[in-house]
Amino acid sequence: MKDNFKEGDIYRWSYNLSRLEELNDGNNGGTTYWCCSRIGVIHNGRLVDTYWGSSGSNKSFSFDLINKWLVIEFVANQKDLIPSSKEQRAYYADSDCVDLSHPNMGRGGFYLRVGATKDLAKIKRLARRNIKHLITEKAYIDREIDRLTQELKTVDCDYHLSMKKDVSLNDKCYTDE
């Protein structure tokens, strides 16, 4: 399998069943995958987990250990990806988007495949999804307005106000006029 690996290849990885048994997975306090992203990059002949950046700490595997311990899934080669922002996912097919972000990554980690083009069908689908969401939200707001208008008729000092976060709590506000 060593011949299949190229510098910069990216894989999602996990331990195989026999390795999980050796690591006492499930009875080890949940530390089997502690401090690792389970995203590895082939660097200098090893699969290096990206959790600690490029250093890999102790989550670095030789080709022999990859074959012996891991289940891997090829993602892409670094040369075939262009850094982008997660917001761009709205414009491209999921198959052209590669999200390598993980909890220890401050920012970034989202990529587009080289040659990806915007997907008009997806853009329209998301626009329709957004409209549907807004219609649902508007219906909820209309029901809330009706409910609160009715409640206002019976408000006394024991009434519990459920305020929207952007509504001023000061005695005077420009919206009162």
Stockholm file with secondary structure:
# STOCKHOLM 1.0

chainA/1-177         MKDNFKEGDIYRWSYNLSRLEELNDGNNGGTTYWCCSRIGVIHNGRLVDTYWGSSGSNKSFSFDLINKWLVIEFVANQKDLIPSSKEQRAYYADSDCVDLSHPNMGRGGFYLRVGATKDLAKIKRLARRNIKHLITEKAYIDREIDRLTQELKTVDCDYHLSMKKDVSLNDKCYTDE
#=GR chainA/1-177 SS CGGGCCTTEEEEEEECHHHHHHTTTTSSTTCTTTTCCSEEEEETTEEEESTTTTSCTTCEEEHHHHHHHEEEEEEEEGGGEEECCGGGGGGSCGGGEEECCCTTCCSCCEEEETTCCCCHHHHHHHHHHHHHHHHHHHHHHHHHHHHHHHHHTTCCTTCCCCCCTTSCCSSCCGGGC
#=GC SS_cons         CGGGCCTTEEEEEEECHHHHHHTTTTSSTTCTTTTCCSEEEEETTEEEESTTTTSCTTCEEEHHHHHHHEEEEEEEEGGGEEECCGGGGGGSCGGGEEECCCTTCCSCCEEEETTCCCCHHHHHHHHHHHHHHHHHHHHHHHHHHHHHHHHHTTCCTTCCCCCCTTSCCSSCCGGGC
//
